[in-house]
Amino acid sequence: MAEALVSVLLEQLASITLQQIEEEVRLVVGVDQEVENLIGHLQAVQGVLQDAEERQVKEANVKDWLYNLKDVSYQINDVLDDWNTAILKHHMEKQEKEGENNDLVLAKRSKVRFSIPSFLRNILICFGQIGDRIIMRHDIAKRIKEINERLTWIAILRKNYNFQSTVRGTEQVERSKTSSFVDVSTLIGREEEKNKILSMLKSESRHQLVIPIVGMGGLGKTAFAQSVYNDQNVTTHFHKRTWVCVSDPFEEIKIAKAIIEVLNKNDTRKNSNEFQTLSECISENIEGIKFLLVLDDVWNPTMWEPLKAALQKGDANSKILVTTRNNTVAIMMGATNDHMINLNKLSDQDCLELFRRIAFFDKEKDESKLFDEDIKNKIAKKVDGLPLAAKTLASLMRYKKTRNEWVAVLESKVWELEEVEQQVFQSLLLSYYDLTPAVRRCLLFCVVFPKDYEFDRNELIECWMSQEYLSMKGDKGKERMIGQQYFDNLVMRSFFQDFVKDIVNDDILACKMHDIVHDFVQFLAKNECFIMEVAESCKEKNMVVHNKVRHLNIKSTYNDSFPVSIYNCKGLRTLVISTRKLPPLPSDSFSKLKSIRTLKLNKNSIKEVPESIGGLVHLRYLDLSQNWELKELPNSVGNLFNLETLRLIECFKLREVPVSLRKLVNLKHLYILGCGVIKVPKEIGRLRNLQILDYLYLKDGGEDDEGIFKLGDLGNLEQLQERWE
């Protein structure tokens, strides 16, 4: 991850140095040398980072060195972004100057009790702006000098570790065809277990309500359950079917709502957050219905009995299929040993067949040159009967062209790492190191979202974009294309699964991450990503969030209070709040979180966005979608000069966006679908970088509509036009 970050910093330094010359916005005397020193130190450490990344798993001191390098790199990134924003602001001020003069002319016509002559006002404004710029430049210069001192120390320390220098070639990522994605849907080696469970599901015994599928992680319990769930014998046997991903904690309200959605989606009681109401709703709607409920990945079924009581009101032949790693969980849910499906490891032959289907998918070359008996034996030993390990290793080997490359992977020292205990983790670590540094960073970002989270491809790419993960030699125009390539790469390497595809062109629109893959990514990013879950029984003051956390997801809050402890995370770059019980945001909510790039507050109960949001000068992604009570945005949103994505989908009461949005010169994506008849100001036509505008209410005629965006104004949005053509 540090390798990609250093590359971005070097690009950033080169770009800003050029911009400051063009815009004539130079820092104070002497800083040029500091910048040259920064570049020199970054280039010095860049060549050893591949070796350092691989050694950090085993060597704690190397991990600490990398941590310090990443920490100072984030600081450099913030300073350079402030510098870049100052240049952008200077450019904006020149553009706005004509508009400000027009405002002064209008002010003369207004009746006021006290006024300053226009020439004097211009002088005061000019001196005020110059003073602000001087203070800003001195502050940035001071920070660059302080950071440079720390980076010098880190660069010197690298010599203590005898790192091997590695020179990477030019990063080339080709877009692979969708047809080349391997999605093995056919079960291998599970025919006996499947026949047994189909027999249980069709049995009319009243004592088999719960049927657990039990097995260790990586054995394919979810894939097996999916195969059963979609089998024609099952789809025709049950009146209703529903699938719920459970994980930890066991959220009975979430499960109840999912069941009601299938039974009777028009029942308004499904919107209640009271379990008693939901339970009664299930009991009434389930009567006489033969249903199949799958509860996937159950860990701690604390509220199972009340939910089970409601489900027993259905047809006596209804069934509940449960996947779990723990035999005790199955017994807690009322199953007996006779009614369990215990998945064991696959045979070597079945593992090799699964491996072969993926590693040689869509290839015409002779397999025998790479897949001889010696190689087969080594592969069988490495995957140890685990389907996920076989799938991961095969996805890696698929891109190795020669036998020597295969042997190098199978004889890698990663297999000997005691620190990586799980067999699947070893396969994943090999695949992870085989990714380019930029793609690694994109993968690690995904862990800020919880297990079983469904990633929307476009949203994920826009989040990566906001973190500057898609930068490639300063070519901002190709970021979305690069993001698509990175996404495809992670799909082909088996880091994603459970695809939702476009029915027209078969493109992947959404996906999930296997829970073990999630565990693995969390293992790699545990010092930077944190999911904060505050139980009702745990006061927030007892929750400790490390001040070096960079990406934070708040899943719940205690006693309807905003978790102010996150203010300790001064360097926070991502904040996701995914609880519908979010209390009103304090007026200073964002005044202490200056480094945020990605802010997701969607699906909450926000009625008002604080003015302080305008201080998030680094912010590039803002999602306020599905805040149904939100009526307006503060004018300070216009101060978010770096904002690239603004999502306001299904903010039903939002009827207009502020005119200040005209200043968002970097805005590329504006989503307003579902906001009703929303008025878009005419000034949106100034957003020359806008590429996506998902909805536009157009109305011509009438004096009241003079300042509203009209069809003719689309002519100014050249990049938007190109996408619509």
C-alpha atoms as one frame of an Amber mdcrd trajectory, in Angstrom:
protein
   0.000   0.000   0.000   2.874   2.357   0.786   4.304   1.683  -2.682   1.190
   3.009  -4.421   0.938   5.952  -2.026   4.533   7.042  -2.693   3.918   6.830
  -6.460   0.886   9.094  -6.113   2.874  11.597  -4.046   5.602  11.812  -6.680
   2.972  12.401  -9.374   1.312  14.985  -7.149   4.574  16.864  -6.554   5.360
  16.985 -10.269   1.840  18.151 -11.127   1.662  20.865  -8.462   5.134  22.221
  -9.259   3.984  22.734 -12.838   0.654  24.265 -11.772   2.179  26.782  -9.385
   4.406  28.076 -12.187   1.461  28.356 -14.598  -0.831  29.991 -12.030   1.920
  32.143 -10.500   1.063  30.916  -7.002   4.468  30.205  -5.506   5.276  29.379
  -1.918   7.713  31.366   0.193  11.422  31.558  -0.621  13.424  28.424   0.212
  10.616  25.889  -0.087  11.671  24.816  -3.562  14.695  23.086  -2.013  12.473
  21.395   0.578  10.268  20.066  -2.231  13.320  18.735  -4.072  14.417  16.981
  -0.881  10.945  15.451  -0.508  11.137  14.074  -4.031  14.619  12.701  -3.415
  13.659  10.886  -0.201  10.494   9.444  -1.753  12.413   8.155  -4.753  15.001
   6.622  -2.418  12.440   4.536  -0.521  10.279   3.742  -3.554  12.608   1.060
  -4.882  12.625  -1.017  -1.677   8.916  -0.972  -0.887   8.027  -4.213  -2.682
  10.504  -6.093  -0.478   9.324  -4.229   2.636   5.660  -5.020   1.916   6.413
  -8.741   1.705   8.634  -8.814   4.793   6.270  -6.893   7.071   4.082  -9.964
   7.691   6.964 -11.714   9.448   9.170  -8.844  10.673   7.547  -6.491  13.199
  10.253  -3.824  12.890   9.758  -3.639   9.129   6.016  -3.319   9.702   6.658
  -0.385  12.071   8.946   1.266   9.520   6.279   0.936   6.829   3.651   2.268
   9.212   5.704   5.397   9.877   6.316   5.863   6.170   2.592   5.597   5.394
   1.757   7.989   8.215   4.129  10.684   6.964   3.013  10.011   3.381  -0.581
  10.764   4.352   0.619  14.021   5.923   2.454  14.928   2.728  -0.664  14.109
   0.720  -2.742  16.459   2.886  -0.232  19.302   2.589   0.052  18.918  -1.174
  -3.720  18.804  -1.439  -3.934  22.046   0.561  -1.370  23.540  -1.794  -3.300
  22.347  -4.840  -6.548  23.699  -3.366  -4.895  27.093  -2.817  -3.958  27.138
  -6.504  -7.497  26.103  -7.453  -8.976  28.767  -5.170  -6.686  31.393  -6.714
  -7.927  30.342 -10.146 -11.550  30.444  -8.961 -11.099  33.943  -7.513  -9.936
  35.200 -10.884 -12.985  33.642 -12.528 -15.365  34.996  -9.900 -13.923  38.518
 -10.009 -16.219  39.595 -12.806 -19.210  38.184 -10.947 -18.232  40.002  -7.755
 -18.007  43.314  -9.605 -21.498  42.754 -10.948 -22.692  42.172  -7.390 -21.194
  45.520  -6.347 -23.123  47.273  -9.105 -26.330  45.654  -7.888 -25.490  46.623
  -4.302 -25.331  50.290  -5.332 -28.908  50.101  -6.467 -30.044  48.643  -3.150
 -31.137  50.802  -0.235 -28.701  50.477   2.651 -28.127  52.482   5.812 -24.340
  52.397   5.542 -22.055  51.679   2.605 -18.376  51.698   1.722 -17.321  53.236
  -1.601 -16.793  50.521  -4.178 -13.134  51.426  -4.899 -12.319  51.220  -1.168
 -14.187  47.955  -0.826 -12.187  46.460  -3.705  -8.930  47.567  -2.038  -9.946
  45.987   1.288 -11.020  42.758  -0.363  -7.781  42.649  -2.361  -5.592  43.197
   0.722  -7.647  40.643   2.669  -7.163  38.006  -0.020  -3.451  38.719  -0.329
  -3.052  38.476   3.446  -4.901  35.177   3.542  -2.718  33.793   0.750   0.496
  34.824   2.492  -0.609  33.166   5.736  -1.641  30.020   3.845   1.664  29.822
   1.972   3.727  30.255   5.137   1.658  27.549   6.864   2.113  25.100   3.991
   5.834  25.905   3.766   6.273  25.300   7.505   4.448  21.968   7.333   6.514
  20.824   4.336   9.715  21.570   6.233   8.563  19.692   9.358   7.412  16.682
   7.338  10.646  16.660   5.375  12.628  16.332   8.586  10.598  13.280   9.572
  10.859  11.748   6.099  14.636  12.239   6.149  14.831  10.143   9.313  12.648
   7.398   7.769  14.736   7.349   4.581  17.923   6.944   6.624  16.423   4.126
   8.732  15.697   2.024   5.626  19.406   1.192   5.446  19.086  -0.802   8.684
  16.902  -3.473   7.062  18.986  -4.443   4.010  15.996  -4.208   1.701  16.303
  -5.654  -1.784  15.714  -3.025  -4.440  12.971  -3.863  -6.948  12.267  -1.977
 -10.149   8.719  -2.328 -11.442   7.928  -1.980 -15.097   5.378   0.439 -16.446
   1.991  -0.450 -15.043  -0.263  -1.717 -17.803  -3.771  -2.878 -17.034  -5.788
  -4.269 -19.892  -9.554  -4.493 -19.814 -10.548  -8.140 -19.914 -13.697  -9.297
 -21.554 -16.574 -10.124 -19.244 -16.731 -13.582 -20.781 -13.296 -14.319 -19.316
 -14.569 -14.044 -15.724 -14.690 -17.481 -14.165 -17.825 -18.096 -12.137 -17.831
 -21.778 -11.250 -21.454 -22.499 -10.449 -21.293 -26.287 -10.798 -20.619 -28.016
  -7.495 -17.718 -30.403  -7.485 -17.505 -33.299  -5.047 -20.732 -32.506  -3.150
 -23.252 -34.691  -4.983 -23.880 -37.024  -2.023 -24.451 -34.158   0.434 -26.736
 -32.356  -2.003 -28.933 -35.417  -2.561 -29.193 -35.853   1.204 -30.249 -32.265
   1.854 -32.775 -32.290  -1.018 -34.344 -35.333   0.582 -34.557 -33.516   3.933
 -36.114 -30.410   2.379 -38.851 -32.433   0.702 -39.477 -34.549   3.779 -42.845
 -34.052   5.470 -41.478 -34.660   8.941 -42.556 -31.922  11.368 -39.375 -32.363
  13.382 -37.023 -31.030  10.711 -37.713 -27.300  10.719 -34.003 -26.378  10.988
 -31.381 -28.029   8.767 -27.833 -26.770   9.403 -24.898 -26.952   7.001 -21.807
 -27.065   9.215 -18.167 -26.771   8.236 -14.948 -24.809   8.661 -14.295 -21.591
   6.762 -13.352 -22.003   3.105 -15.248 -25.269   2.551 -17.891 -23.639   0.340
 -20.917 -23.732   2.666 -22.516 -20.676   1.061 -21.895 -21.915  -2.501 -23.371
 -25.285  -1.526 -26.443 -23.650   0.021 -26.891 -21.487  -3.089 -26.826 -24.547
  -5.293 -29.563 -26.124  -3.162 -31.585 -22.904  -2.958 -31.647 -22.525  -6.760
 -32.245 -26.194  -7.560 -35.415 -26.742  -9.599 -36.644 -29.373  -7.134 -36.553
 -26.703  -4.409 -37.999 -23.774  -6.368 -41.068 -25.820  -7.328 -41.544 -27.367
  -3.875 -41.820 -24.177  -1.780 -44.332 -21.356  -2.156 -41.901 -18.695  -0.937
 -38.109 -18.567  -0.543 -35.842 -15.963   1.020 -32.124 -15.682   1.666 -30.664
 -13.605   4.525 -26.962 -13.024   5.202 -26.640 -12.983   8.994 -22.987 -12.811
  10.149 -22.270 -11.242  13.519 -24.192  -9.820  15.332 -27.475 -11.672  14.875
 -29.855  -8.844  13.849 -33.342 -10.249  14.342 -35.037  -7.062  13.064 -33.077
  -7.181   9.795 -33.976 -10.868   9.345 -37.633 -10.261  10.159 -37.883  -7.420
   7.633 -36.309  -9.575   4.905 -38.852 -12.328   5.567 -41.810  -9.912   5.448
 -40.516  -8.418   2.195 -40.931 -11.841   0.576 -44.204 -12.760   2.271 -46.021
  -9.469   1.756 -43.942  -6.509   0.572 -47.001  -4.228   0.745 -47.411  -4.702
   4.491 -46.390  -1.315   5.963 -45.466  -2.934   9.277 -42.205  -4.069   7.673
 -40.901  -0.528   8.252 -41.214  -0.869  12.024 -38.104  -1.214  14.188 -40.008
  -3.011  16.945 -39.417  -6.753  16.870 -42.796  -7.525  18.450 -44.599  -5.750
  15.610 -42.481  -7.516  12.995 -42.984 -10.866  14.705 -46.774 -10.458  14.650
 -46.580  -9.460  11.007 -44.653 -12.632  10.143 -47.095 -14.846  12.063 -50.086
 -13.376  10.199 -48.543 -13.508   6.731 -46.930 -16.917   7.011 -50.023 -18.924
   7.905 -50.528 -21.750   5.430 -47.388 -20.802   3.460 -44.736 -23.424   2.740
 -41.528 -21.426   2.771 -37.773 -21.936   2.688 -35.620 -19.561   4.726 -31.825
 -19.604   4.384 -29.839 -17.986   7.181 -26.287 -17.750   5.864 -23.244 -17.480
   8.139 -24.813 -17.616  11.619 -22.463 -17.006  14.562 -24.393 -16.045  17.670
 -28.185 -16.511  17.396 -29.063 -14.606  20.592 -32.657 -13.767  19.593 -33.417
 -16.962  17.731 -36.224 -18.428  19.852 -38.708 -15.494  19.443 -38.078 -15.471
  15.694 -38.426 -19.237  15.476 -41.765 -19.056  17.308 -43.127 -16.679  14.664
 -41.848 -18.874  11.825 -43.534 -21.977  13.230 -46.922 -20.467  12.310 -46.272
 -21.430   8.689 -46.976 -24.684   6.874 -45.605 -27.708   8.725 -43.414 -28.572
   5.724 -41.553 -25.254   5.795 -37.786 -25.451   6.290 -34.970 -23.261   7.595
 -31.521 -23.852   6.137 -28.628 -22.533   8.256 -24.941 -22.280   7.359 -22.503
 -22.013  10.246 -18.924 -22.861  11.181 -19.930 -23.933  14.668 -21.656 -27.194
  15.553 -22.836 -25.646  18.860 -24.749 -22.944  16.954 -26.624 -25.621  15.031
 -27.672 -27.321  18.284 -28.693 -23.965  19.831 -31.046 -23.426  16.888 -32.832
 -26.713  17.552 -31.167 -29.121  15.145 -30.186 -32.685  15.940 -27.124 -34.584
  14.714 -29.309 -36.673  12.397 -30.522 -33.536  10.624 -27.157 -31.844  10.038
 -25.095 -31.687   6.876 -21.420 -31.736   7.839 -19.234 -30.586   4.962 -15.774
 -32.098   4.938 -12.715 -31.216   2.895 -12.758 -32.147  -0.782 -10.667 -35.040
  -2.078  -7.436 -34.191  -3.885  -9.043 -35.257  -7.163 -12.033 -32.918  -6.708
  -9.774 -30.019  -5.680  -7.612 -30.513  -8.753 -10.693 -30.572 -10.985 -11.895
 -27.290  -9.498  -8.382 -25.865  -9.920  -8.174 -27.031 -13.547 -11.493 -25.451
 -14.548 -10.341 -22.021 -13.354  -6.621 -22.077 -14.134  -7.170 -23.241 -17.726
 -10.467 -21.506 -18.377 -10.764 -20.112 -21.912  -7.267 -21.315 -22.854  -6.325
 -23.223 -25.971  -2.774 -24.230 -25.007  -1.912 -27.777 -23.967  -2.480 -28.176
 -20.231  -0.038 -31.042 -19.842   2.990 -28.726 -20.088   1.975 -26.991 -16.877
  -0.204 -29.583 -15.163   2.040 -32.635 -14.802   1.893 -35.065 -11.863   4.548
 -33.252  -9.831   2.683 -29.957 -10.120  -0.619 -31.651  -9.278   0.797 -33.151
  -6.095   2.187 -29.784  -4.971  -1.126 -28.033  -5.659  -3.108 -30.692  -3.785
  -0.809 -30.274  -0.777  -1.119 -26.474  -0.790  -4.929 -26.242  -1.034  -5.472
 -29.053   1.524  -9.010 -29.897   0.416 -10.359 -26.328   0.737 -12.374 -25.139
  -2.306 -11.670 -21.459  -1.605  -7.914 -22.103  -1.464  -8.092 -24.049  -4.741
 -10.105 -21.282  -6.385  -7.752 -18.539  -5.180  -4.583 -20.368  -6.216  -6.081
 -21.230  -9.612  -7.030 -17.589 -10.206  -3.392 -16.659  -9.585  -1.893 -19.439
 -11.725  -4.181 -18.534 -14.599  -1.890 -15.582 -15.341   1.373 -17.497 -15.088
   2.574 -18.492 -18.545   5.442 -20.902 -17.910   6.149 -23.914 -15.724   8.948
 -22.019 -13.957   6.439 -19.357 -12.899   4.145 -22.053 -11.508   6.990 -23.669
  -9.586   8.037 -20.268  -8.192   4.548 -19.752  -6.757   4.346 -23.253  -5.270
   7.790 -22.914  -3.678   7.224 -19.396  -2.349   8.299 -18.704   1.241   4.783
 -17.429   1.946   3.676 -21.048   2.506   6.146 -21.250   5.411   4.951 -18.147
   7.258   3.822 -19.142  10.744   2.193 -15.731  11.163  -0.305 -16.667   8.430
  -2.079 -19.535  10.124  -5.008 -20.165   7.807  -4.297 -22.186   4.690  -6.583
 -19.949   2.634  -4.756 -16.840   3.849  -1.521 -18.166   2.343  -3.132 -18.548
  -1.087  -4.719 -15.113  -0.774  -1.434 -13.525   0.277   0.276 -14.878  -2.833
  -2.501 -13.464  -5.011  -2.364 -10.179  -3.105   1.384  -9.732  -3.704   0.838
 -10.523  -7.381  -1.451  -7.478  -7.724  -0.060  -4.088  -8.699   0.328  -1.673
  -5.733  -2.580   0.478  -6.934  -4.959  -2.503  -7.133  -3.857  -3.627  -3.664
  -4.933  -0.282  -2.228  -8.336  -0.607  -3.905  -8.768  -4.053  -2.356  -7.791
  -2.910   1.149 -10.305  -0.059   1.001 -13.157  -2.582   0.671 -12.773  -3.715
   4.281 -14.276  -0.449   5.559 -17.596  -2.078   4.639 -18.937  -4.986   6.735
 -19.209  -8.633   5.775 -21.987  -9.513   3.304 -22.028  -5.922   2.034 -23.091
  -5.705  -1.600 -20.682  -3.485  -3.507 -22.199  -1.441  -6.297 -19.465  -1.350
  -8.931 -19.875   2.322  -9.877 -20.117   3.520  -6.274 -17.002   1.556  -5.349
 -15.059   2.985  -8.290 -16.109   6.514  -7.313 -14.934   5.875  -3.752 -11.567
   4.663  -5.060 -11.422   7.786  -7.193 -12.051   9.988  -4.152  -9.082   8.390
  -2.371  -6.845   9.106  -5.397  -6.266   5.391  -5.941  -6.914   5.650  -9.686
  -4.347   8.281 -10.513  -2.176   7.405 -13.491   0.359  10.004 -14.605  -2.053
  12.823 -13.883  -4.593  11.755 -16.511  -7.823  12.498 -14.628  -9.972  11.769
 -17.664  -9.250   8.042 -17.549  -9.958   7.425 -13.855 -13.288   5.642 -14.336
 -11.844   3.426 -17.044  -8.874   2.564 -14.813 -11.273   1.850 -11.923 -13.227
  -0.555 -14.122  -9.993  -2.337 -15.021  -8.978  -2.636 -11.361 -12.438  -3.949
 -10.457 -12.242  -6.556 -13.229  -8.800  -7.569 -12.001 -10.088  -8.239  -8.478
 -13.017 -10.205  -9.895 -10.730 -12.403 -11.986  -8.448 -13.021  -8.993 -11.444
 -14.367  -6.990 -11.457 -11.567  -4.413 -15.130 -10.908  -5.274 -18.064 -13.286
  -5.740 -21.912 -13.453  -5.820 -22.148 -11.328  -8.940 -25.185  -9.337 -10.043
 -24.955  -8.975 -13.819 -26.491  -6.742 -16.447 -29.016  -8.847 -18.366 -28.135
  -7.081 -21.614 -24.324  -7.215 -21.837 -23.474  -9.542 -18.913 -21.345  -6.851
 -17.205 -20.975  -7.226 -13.449 -22.954  -4.482 -11.679 -22.541  -5.581  -8.060
 -20.796  -8.230  -6.007 -19.873  -9.370  -2.516 -16.719 -10.495  -0.756 -16.377
 -13.946   0.786 -16.230 -13.665   4.569 -12.795 -15.313   4.698 -11.503 -12.915
   2.030 -12.918 -10.130   4.214 -11.063 -11.581   7.222  -7.878 -11.701   5.165
  -8.159  -8.083   3.968  -8.962  -7.017   7.527  -5.819  -8.854   8.651  -3.790
  -6.692   6.250  -5.543  -3.396   7.004  -6.332  -3.767  10.704  -4.366  -0.667
  11.700  -6.090   1.569   9.161  -9.679   0.351   8.800 -12.110   0.008  11.696
 -15.808  -0.824  11.971 -17.251   0.748  15.120 -20.199  -1.154  16.592 -21.555
   0.334  19.812 -23.967  -2.070  21.499 -26.768  -0.696  23.661 -25.113  -2.259
  26.672 -21.785  -0.547  25.965 -21.369   3.164  26.540 -19.518   4.998  23.825
 -16.921   6.319  26.249 -15.614   2.764  26.579 -15.043   2.520  22.822 -11.443
   3.235  21.857 -10.768   4.284  18.278  -7.059   4.505  17.500  -6.082   7.990
  16.384  -4.271   6.532  13.361  -7.410   4.957  11.875  -7.866   6.215   8.307
 -11.134   4.553   7.285 -14.017   4.262   9.766 -17.500   2.768   9.545 -19.925
   3.540  12.401 -22.636   0.882  12.387 -24.534   2.042  15.484 -24.575   4.762
  18.116 -25.202   4.670  21.838 -28.207   6.454  23.348 -28.866   8.390  20.122
 -25.733  10.492  20.576 -23.177  11.362  17.946 -19.930   9.426  18.637 -17.641
  12.368  19.366 -14.737  10.026  20.109 -14.084   9.889  16.368 -12.719  13.429
  16.649  -9.504  11.796  17.889  -8.981  10.483  14.353  -7.434  13.652  12.952
  -6.174  11.877   9.837  -9.481  10.147   9.014  -9.923   9.876   5.239 -13.149
   7.864   5.058 -16.212   8.114   7.273 -19.201   5.841   6.693 -22.157   6.086
   9.057 -24.549   3.228   8.381 -27.205   3.507  11.077 -30.714   4.797  10.479
 -30.799   6.080  14.068 -28.214   8.807  13.514 -29.021  11.774  15.786 -28.840
  15.400  14.568 -25.294  16.217  13.544 -23.573  18.735  15.872 -22.790  22.089
  14.232 -19.050  21.399  14.533 -19.308  17.781  13.327 -16.701  18.125  10.630
 -14.532  20.950  11.939 -12.025  18.468  13.393 -12.043  15.944  10.573 -10.240
  17.975   7.951  -8.618  15.089   6.066 -11.790  13.294   4.956 -11.969  12.367
   1.263 -14.980  10.048   1.327 -18.113  10.762   3.372 -21.059   8.347   3.186
 -24.072   9.432   5.247 -26.691   7.706   3.101 -29.699   5.781   4.451 -29.810
   7.824   7.655 -32.248  10.212   9.320 -30.417  13.459   8.567 -32.690  16.505
   8.456 -29.993  19.177   8.283 -26.381  19.227   7.115 -24.157  21.521   9.228
 -22.468  24.518   7.601 -19.167  23.134   8.900 -19.188  20.615   6.048 -17.809
  23.392   3.860 -14.525  23.140   5.757 -13.779  19.667   4.385 -11.505  21.024
   1.674 -10.164  17.546   0.793 -13.628  16.004   0.339 -14.166  14.334  -3.016
 -17.132  12.020  -2.431 -20.316  12.974  -0.562 -23.282  10.606  -0.369 -26.451
  11.871   1.315 -28.825   9.543  -0.545 -32.026   8.240   1.078 -32.117  10.846
   3.833 -35.833  11.266   3.360 -36.234  14.238   5.700 -33.436  16.337   4.188
 -34.922  19.530   2.703 -31.907  21.642   1.760 -28.129  21.774   1.519 -26.063
  24.546   3.106 -24.448  27.123   0.806 -21.096  26.100   2.268 -21.220  22.992
   0.044 -19.964  25.332  -2.656 -16.633  25.562  -0.802 -15.872  21.893  -1.509
 -13.655  22.772  -4.466 -12.296  19.218  -4.787 -15.690  17.456  -4.705 -16.022
  14.969  -7.576 -19.137  12.980  -6.631 -22.368  14.238  -5.031 -25.095  11.645
  -4.438 -28.561  12.854  -3.414 -30.640   9.914  -4.662 -34.111   9.572  -3.115
 -33.867  12.623  -0.869 -37.602  12.994  -1.407 -38.034  16.379   0.304 -35.054
  18.026  -1.372 -36.463  20.390  -3.975 -33.395  22.385  -5.034 -29.636  22.548
  -4.804 -27.824  25.765  -3.858 -26.479  28.131  -6.522 -23.079  27.848  -4.834
 -22.662  24.469  -6.548 -21.399  26.488  -9.527 -18.017  26.667  -7.753 -17.565
  22.881  -7.746 -15.351  22.959 -10.807 -14.109  19.391 -10.193 -17.595  17.850
  -9.893 -17.901  14.879 -12.241 -20.907  12.949 -10.964 -24.204  14.460  -9.780
 -26.956  11.998  -8.811 -30.402  13.477  -8.027 -32.799  10.750  -9.162 -35.762
  10.384  -6.800 -35.600  13.923  -5.432 -38.954  14.815  -6.988 -39.237  17.925
  -9.147 -35.844  19.245  -8.114 -34.781  22.673  -9.365 -31.256  22.757 -10.720
 -29.811  26.286 -10.912 -28.669  27.655 -14.258 -25.143  28.032 -12.885 -24.692
  24.229 -13.093 -23.824  24.959 -16.707 -20.418  26.167 -15.454 -19.427  22.667
 -14.349 -17.351  21.823 -17.401 -16.044  18.576 -15.858 -19.518  17.117 -15.198
 -19.705  13.653 -16.778 -22.774  12.094 -15.128 -26.113  13.786 -14.392 -28.554
  10.951 -13.814 -31.761  13.026 -13.854 -32.800  16.496 -14.964 -36.173  18.184
 -14.577 -36.554  20.655 -17.425 -39.182  23.389 -17.614 -39.184  26.289 -20.067
 -41.059  29.540 -19.736 -42.196  31.737 -16.850 -40.410  34.480 -14.953 -39.999
  32.264 -11.909 -37.866  29.888 -13.945 -35.364  32.505 -15.089 -32.525  31.114
 -12.969 -33.349  27.434 -13.584 -31.262  25.100 -15.738 -32.874  24.571 -19.149
 -32.321  22.232 -22.068 -30.259  24.801 -23.963 -27.793  25.015 -21.071 -26.665
  21.443 -21.744 -24.563  22.832 -24.567 -21.999  24.085 -22.060 -21.444  20.635
 -20.564 -19.185  19.113 -23.194 -18.107  16.027 -21.220 -21.723  15.303 -20.292
 -22.713  15.578 -23.950 -20.051  13.064 -24.950 -21.495  10.518 -22.522 -25.051
  11.051 -23.714 -24.219  10.712 -27.414
